[in-house]
């Protein structure tokens, strides 16, 4: 694109902060195409006790690097920003906005003891579900706050701001301390059905906690506007709106068009998620369906597993195989991997709730011991986790017509067909692989339209800007569906 064309263009910037990197997409909404992208890797602090952490300073540095890769003309064309961030993390800051400790992430399982303490204090699992529409699980934010109080008391004493990762990026741009309902519903501090913080859970952690939590804003309202300081730092226009943003699943829902009933989105990334939009609150925490809110004003019932592409990547690395070779080997094996079963709990697990779980390869005999069977079993394990979620959705009366698939695993034709056969539903892949960044961009556009006095409908915006890939729809094969019904029963056993 020439500089002349860029200067005439107007962009919304979708920012996706994943566990492994930060990505920025500049979307030209009039031309309906991505104008430019940038990405910067993030490190991870991992310990054998389940610790998974990052440093808040890494996020700001990654934003610096991403914006530096855009031209001045590209940056000057940005009219609004929308941010997606990995859910459940804790960014603890002091009164001056300085980090008090590392950012504990969604896949940190070192807080299992804190979960037990909070559940007991609340009166048991049913009481917790009544308070927050979810069980108290190690991935959530609330037990991380209690962990900070118990293990880093000096830091906790100075705690002034409690932010989720996407809230922290919003704050870097706007200086505003606010939250939104979608990401907040995954903190285990908030009742999405009642749209309110839970005083009971907050007081179980510390009496001061509720007084330092941020106010929640509507999904189509701006978090704030880019400050002069942020504009100078990143080279972008001052005063442009930054939308409310949301968690990566909430933004992924927007980026796939999961903003109305009828289908589910399945994300095959480091974690695996299956979620759908609902106008009413739907949840079954005891069977893995979390009662989250959407970042469009409704609800987002969601299943999350902590080990998705993890299993295939770990085993692929063990076998020293490329992604292509691993897929080829898996394709050569039959459905059910001839009895080989992979339990993929490399990071412990959230669904089922096994924070101290460990991975294993089972069912191996002298007759079925082969790379192809183990490779296929590794891929199958991720989808079997999703199948449990589909069963729970069906039991709640949520009957999907199709599944839209995103994440790194969506690029694999073998995995897409496997998903169609195990889930027994059509699998469709959006044209844009970066669903969370696209969701951030479209939410930013939605916010911008309202700010300029021309409020739009998010479902219509998604229908206008989200397209599906021709020729990449996988339809269920009846014979494979039957084979996987048997294999799924064995996996559960």
N, C-alpha and C positions, 0 to 999 in steps of 0.2 A: 504494500500500500504506500503511495507517495505521501510526502509530508503535506502536500496541498489537500489530498483527500482526508488525511488524518485530522487536519485542522478544522475541516468542515464536519467531521464526525463527532458524535457525542456518545460516550460510553457509560455503562454502569459497571463498577468493579465488583466482582464476586471473589471473596477471599476464603479459601478453604484451609484451615489449620488442622491437618491430620496428625497422627502420631509420629509419622516418619518425615513429614515435610510440610511446608507452607507453600500454597500455590495461589497465584493471583490471575484472574481472567478478566480481560477487558472485553465487554460484550457490546457490540454496536446494535442497539435494539431496533433501529430503523432499517438497517440492512439485514437484520436477523442473522448475524454471524459473529463468530469470535474474531476480534481484531488482533489480539496479542495475548500471550501468556508468559508467566515467569514462575520459577519454582526454586526453592532452597531447602536442602535437607536439614533435618533436626536429629540431634543425638538422643540417646536414651540411657538412663542410669538404671541398671537392673541388678537385683540381688537375689540370692537363693531363698530368702524369706518371703518372697513375693513382692518385694519393693519394685515399683516401676515409676520412675520420676524424671522430670525435666527441670530446667531452670527458666524462669520467666524472662531473663535477659536474652535467652536464645531466640525467643519469639520476636522481640523488637529487632534484633540483629538480622533475623531472616526477612522481616519486612523491609528493612533497609536494603538488603541485597536484591530483593525482588523488584522494588520500585526503581532501584538504580539501573536495572536492565531495560527499562522502558525509555523511549525517547521523551524529550521535553514536550513535544507535540502530543504524544499519546497521553502523558500524564495530565496535560492541560485540558484534555477532552473529557476527563472524568467528571460526571455530574452527580453521582451518588455511589455509596459503598454499602455492601451487605456482607456480613461475616458469618461463616460457619466454623464451629470449633468442636473438637472431640468432647463428648459429654462427661459429666460427673467429676471432672478434675477440680482440685482445690488450689487456687492462687491466693495465698495469704499475704496481705500487705499491711504495713504500719501506717500511721497517720499521714506520713509524707509520701506514701505510695511506693515505698521500697519493699522488695520481697523479704519476708521474714524466714522463709524456708523454701525448699524446692517445691515444684508443682507435682503433687501426687496425682497420678493418671487414672483413667477408667479401668485399666487392667492391673492396677495395684491390688494385690490380695493380702497385704500385710495387716489389714484392719479387721480380720475375722473376729478377734476377741472383742473389739469395740462394737461390732454388730450384735454380738450376744448381750453385751452390757446394755445397749440401747433398747434391744427387744425386751429384755427383762424389765427395764425401767418403764417401758410403755405399757407393759401388761401382757406381753406375748404376741405371737404372729398376727392373730386376728385384730388385736388392738392397733398394731402397726399399720396393717392394711387399711383399717378404718381412718387412720390419721393421714396417710400419704399415698393411698391407692397402690402401694407396692410393699413388698417385704423389705427388710433392712439387709441389704446385700453389700459385700465388701467393695464392689465397684463404685458405689454411690458416694456422694460428697459428705453427708452427715457423719459417718464413722471416721472419715479422714480428719474432720474438725476435732472430734473427740480424741483421735490418735495424736494430733498436734498438742492438745491440752495435756495428755498423759505423758507423752514422750519428749516434748519440747516446751516445757512450761514457761520458760523465759520468752520464747517467741509468742506463745499464746497470750501472755500478759500484755503484749504490745499490739495484739490483733485489732485492726481498725476497719479494714475492708476485706470482705469475703467475696471472691469472684470466681466464676467459672472461666475456663480458657477463652471462650469467645467474648465474654464480658470484659476481660482484660484487654483484648485487642480493641474493642469498642472504646474503652477508657483511654488507650494510647492515642486514639484519633480525636476523641471529643472531650476528655476530661470529666465525663459524666458517669456517675455511679448509679447505674440502673440495671434491671434484669428484665427478662421477658418470659412468658409463661411456658413455652416449649422446653427450653433448656433447663429452666428452674424446676420443672416437674420431675426431673431426673436427679435432684439433689438429695431426696429422702428427707427434705425439710418442708416440703410444699404439698398441699392437697390440691391437685389439679381439678378435681370435681367441684370443690368449693372455691377454687381460685384464691387461696390464702395460705400464708405460712402456717405451719403447725406449731403453735405455742408449746404444746406438750413435748414434741421432739426437741425443740430448741431448748427448753428448760431442762430436759434430761441431759443435755450436753453442758450448758452453762447458762446461768440466769441473765447474763449480759448479751447473749447471742442475738435474740430477736431485735434488740435495739440497734444492732449494727448491720442488719441485713438490708439490701437495697430495695427500693420500691419497684414493683412490676408494671411495665407499660404494655399497651396493646401491640399486637404483632405488626400493624401497618403504621405505627407511629415511629418517628425517628428516635434513636437513642440520644442523638445530639447532632452537632454540626462540627466539621473539621476545624480545629483551632488554628490560630496563626502559627503556634509552635509546631504542631503536627504538619501543617502545610509546608513550612520551611524545611522540616526534617525530611519529608518524603517527596517534596517537589510537586505537590498536588494542590488544587485550588482550595483556598480557605472558605469556610462557610457552607460547603456542600453537605447534604444530609447523610448521616450514617444510620441505616435502618436498625431495627431492634436486633436483627441477627437471630441466631439460634444454634442448637446442637447440630452435629453433622447429620444425624438421622432426620431431624426436622427439616434441615435444608435439602437433604437428599430427597425427601418427600416432595418438596416444591420442584426440585430439579428433574424429577421423573413424572410430575403431574399427579402425584398422589395427594390431591387436595380435595377429592370428592370420592364417594363410594364407588366400588366396582372392581377394583383390582388391588393387588399388593405389590410392594417393592421389596426385593431381596437384594441385600448387599453382601457380596463375597469379598471381604477385605481381611485385614488382620483379625478383626472380629467379624462375626456373621450376624446380620440382622434381618428380620422380616417384620414389616409394618404396613398398616393401612390407615387411611383417614376415616374418621367417624364424626358425625355431628353430635353424638352423645358419648358420655364417658363409658368406655368398655375396658374391663380389666379382669384378669384371672392370674394374679401373682403366683399362686401356688402351683400353677401349671406353666409358668414362665412368661405370661403375657403381662407386661408392665403397663400400668395406667398412666401413660404420659399424655401431655397436651401437645397439640401441633403448634407450629410457629405461623399459623394462618388464622388462628382463632378457634379452631375445633379441637379434636382429640386425636391422638396417635397411638393406639394400642400397639405394643412392640415386643417382639421376642429378641433377645440378644444372647449369642454365645460368644465366649471369649477366645475361641480357637476355631478359626476358619481356614484361611490360607496358611495359617501357622503349620498345620499338620503336613500339608503338601510341601511347603518350603523346607521344613526340617528334614523330612524324609528324602526329598529331592537332593538336598545338600549332602545328606549321608551317603546317597548313592552316586554323588558327583555327576548328576545329570542336568542337562539344560531343561528349561521349561518345555520346549518343543519335544524333546526326547521323552520327558516324563509323561506328557499328554499322549504321545504315540504309544508308549508302553501301556498306559491305562486303557487306551482304546482297544488294545489287543486282548484284554481280559474280558470275561463275561460279567454280566450284571450279578452283583453279590460277591465278586472276586473269588469265586470258587471256595467260599467259606472263610476267607481271611477277613478279619475285622480289625479296624484301627479305632481305638478310643483316643481322641485327639487332645487330651487335657494337658497340653504342654505348659499352659499358664494357669493351672487350676481351672475352675469353671464356674460360671454363674448360672447357666441353665443346662443341666441340673446344678443345684447349688453345692459345688464341691471345691471350695477355695483351696484346699490342700490336695486336690486331685492330681494324678500323674498320668502321662500318656502311656499307652501300651499297644502292642501288635499281638492279636490273639487269633486262635484257630489255625495256626500253621501246622501242617503235616509235611511229610516227605513228598507227598503228591502235589500239594498246592503251593509250596514254598518257591516263589518267583518274584522278580522285580515287578512284572506286569500286574500280578495280583495285589501286591502291597501298594503299588502306585494307585491302582483303581480304588482300593479300600481307603486310602488316604483322602482321595477326592470324594468318595461316597460319604465319608464320616461328616464332612461339612454340611452336606445336603440332608443327611439323616437328622442332624440337629435342627435344621429348618423345618423338616417334616413334622417334628413334634410341635412346633409352633403353629403350623397349618392345622393340625388336629385340634389344637386349643382354640384357634380362631373359629373353626367350623362349629365347635361345641358352643361357642358364644353366639352363634347365628350369623357370623360374618362369612358370607360365601363369595369368594372372589371368582371373577371370570377369567383372569389372567394374572401373570406375575411379570413385572418389569425388573430386569436384572442389571445391577451396576457393580462397581468395584473391580479390582484386578482380576478376580476369577471369572468375570463376565466375558472376558476376551477369549476364553477357551471354548471352542465349539463342543468339545467332549463334555465339559462341565455343564454347558447349557442344555445339551440333550439329556444328560444324567438328571439335571434338575427337573426337566419336563417329565421324565419317566417316574422319578421318585415322588414328585408333588402331584403328578397326574393333572397338570394344567399347562396351557400354552405359556412359553417363556419368550418374552420380547425384550430387545436391547435398545435403549435410547441411542440416538445418533451421537449425543455428547457424552463422552465417558466421565467427564468431571461433573457429576450430578450435584455434589454439595456446593461447588463453586458456582454452578449455574443457578442453583437454588438461591444462593446469596445474591447473585446478580438480579434475578427476577424479583426477589423480595425488595431489593434496593429500588428497582423500577416502580414497584407497587407503592413504596413509601414516597418516592419522588413525585409520582402522579398525584397522590393525596396532598403532598406539601405544596404543589403548584396549583391546587384547587380543582384538579380533575381526577377524583378518586376512581380507581378501576377495580375490577373483579379478579381476584387471584386465579380462579379456575379458568377464566377466559384468557388471561395472560399466559398461563401454562399451555393451554390448547393452541395458542397462537405461536409460541416460541419453542415448544418441545416436539421433536420429530423422532420417529423410530427408524431403525436401520432395516432397509429392504433386504430380504434374503437371510436374515439372521434370527428368524423366529423358529423355535424348536417346539414341535408338537409331540405329545405323548405317544409312544408306541405301545399298543395294548399288551403285547407279549412281554416287553420289558417292564411295564407297569406291574404285571403279575409277578415277575421274578423279583422285583424290588419290594413288593408287599411282603414276600417271604424273608428277604434279606433284612428289611427294616425290623421285622419281628425278632430276628436273631440279634441284631444290634441292640435293641432294647433289653433283651434278655441278659 
